[in-house]
Amino acid sequence: MTIEIDENNLKEGVLGLVIAVVEILEEALKIQALKRMDSGLLSDEEIERLGKSLMDLHVAIEQIKTDQGLTKTVGEIRAELDDIVDDVVEKMVNPVDTRDLLGQDTAGNMGELWKRESEIC
């Protein structure tokens, strides 16, 4: 699967991709922040600062998207990136034995493939 970027407006496409990646990093930062808060190792002041920093980041990202007219573009890119991640996860969870695709038996022989080829010739 490929990420489609509007070739007529490369600037919008590249900015959209950059903002989409920043949003993904923002989500990762939020997850890490929650883990640290749950660990009990942060003081109330540190939790407050962390929360404010994450909120400031979110507001800045949203402002950039609004100012540059990128909300739709970023949403489309995020959807495409999500599809790519879903495909990768699916392949990791349910791997396909490439020998099956090549017509090899479990011993690595080309049995079925050779039979098919000889029938054609």
N, C-alpha and C positions, 0 to 999 in steps of 0.2 A: 504494500500500500504506500502511496506517495502523498506527501503534503502538497496540496495545490495552492499556489500563491498567484494572485492576479498579476499576470505579466504586464498588463497595462498600467498598473500602479504598484511597481516594485517597492517603493518606499512604504506604502501602506502594508504590504505583505510582510516585509521585513520587520517593521515596527510591531505589527500584530504578532509575529512569531516571537519577538523578543519579550513583549509584554506577556504573552502566554507562558513562556518559560519562567518569567519572574513570578507569575501567579502560582505556578507549580512549586517554585522554591518557597513562596510565601506559605503554601499549604504544609510543606515539609517543616518549615520553621514553627508553625503553629503546633504540629504534632510533637516536635521536640520540646517546645515550651510546656505543653501539657504534661509530658513525661517528667520533666524537671519539677514542675509544680507538684505532681503526684508523689514524687520521691521524697518530698519534705525537706529537701536540702536548700531551698530558697527562702530567704526572709520575706516578710510581707512587702518590704520596700522593693526588693528585687522583683517580686511578682508584679507589683504595680508598674515598675519601669518596663518590664518585659511586655506586659499587656498594652501599655501606652505606645511602645515602639511598634508592636504588631499592628495596632490600630492606625498609627500614623502611616505605616507602610501601605496598608489597605486603602486608606484615603488617597494617598499619593498615586497609587496604581489606578484607582477609579477616576481620579482627576485627569491623569494622562490619557486614559481611554476616551473620556468625554471630550477633552480639549482637542484631541487629534481625530475624533470621529472613528475610533477603533473598536467600539464595543461589539459591533456585529462581526468584524473581522477576527477579533480575538476569540469570540465565541465559536466561530466556525473552525478556527485552527485548533482550539482546545478539543472540540468534538473529534476532529481528525486524529489528534494525538491520543485521545482516549481510545479510539478504534485500534490504533497501532498497538497500544499497551494491552488492550484486550486480546488481540491476536497473539502477541508474544506470550502472555500468560496462558492462553489456551494451548499453545504449542508446548509450553513447559509442563502443564498439567497433563495433557494428553499427547505425548510425543508419538509421531508416526515413525514406524520402522522403515527406513529408506530402502531396506532390502525388499520390502513388500512392493514399493513403488517401482523398483527395477526388475521385479520378477525373480529375485533370488530366493532360494530356500534358506532355511536357518543356518545351513553350513556355509553359506556364502557362494553357493554355486549359482550359475546363471541359468539354471534349468528352464524355467518357463519362458524367459526371454529368448533363449536359443531355440526353443521349440517353435515359438511364434515366428521368429525370423526365418527358420528353415521352411516353415509352411508357406511363407510369403514368397520365398525365392524358389 
